[in-house]
Amino acid sequence: MIVLNVNDKKDQKIETFPYKGKPLGVKNVWIRWLSQAGPEGAPEYGLRFFTIGPEGEIPFITTYITRPCTF
């Protein structure tokens, strides 16, 4: 498995992201892949860094952030 630093990867804007085998629409979201485990093309297996812009949405994430924050 290859593991990368978050600063070594560039954001990629995404319009959909697979969840339980189905592509779900996302809004104002970027992703950085930090590791990939499992078979190629299986995005459910890997460490991801999501950036959610203003009024952005990821339907399968149930945590709501009401103000800008840094983790």
N, C-alpha and C positions, 0 to 999 in steps of 0.2 A: 504494500500500500504506500502510495506517495502522499505525504502530508506537507502542506505549504503554509507560509505565513500569510495572514490576511492582507498585508500590505504588498505582497508579491503578485496578487491577482487583481484584475480590473473588474469593475462592475459590469454585468451584462443585464440589460433591461429584458424582462420577461413579461409575456402577456398571459401565459398559462403555466401551471405547475401541476405535475401529477400527484394525486392523493388517492390512495387505495385503488390504484390502477386506472383512475379516470383523470383526464385533464380538467382542472378547475381554473376559471379565469381569475386573474389577480389584477390589481389596479395600482399603478405608480410604484412598482416593485423592481428592485435590482437584486442580483444574486452573484456571489463569489463562491466558487467551489474550492474548498480547502483540502478535501481528501475524497477519494473515490474508492469504495469497497464494493465487492460483489461484481457481477457481470457488467460489461460496458453497456451503456444505455439504460441502466437501472437507477434512476436518480433518487429513489427512496433510500438508497444505501450510500451515505456519504455525509461528510461534515460540510454544512452550508452556512454562509454568512449572508443574511438578508438585510437589505436597506429598504425601508419603507418610507416613501416620500409623503408630503402633505396630502391628506385625505386618501392615502393608500390603503389597500385592503388585501389580506390573504385570508380567504374564507375559512380555512381549516385551523387558523390560529385564533384561539379564544381569549387571549390576553389583550386588553385594550390599553393603548398608551394615549393619554389625553394631552400630553405636552411633549415637546422634544426632549429626548433623553440620550445619555451616553452610557453604554454598558462597559 
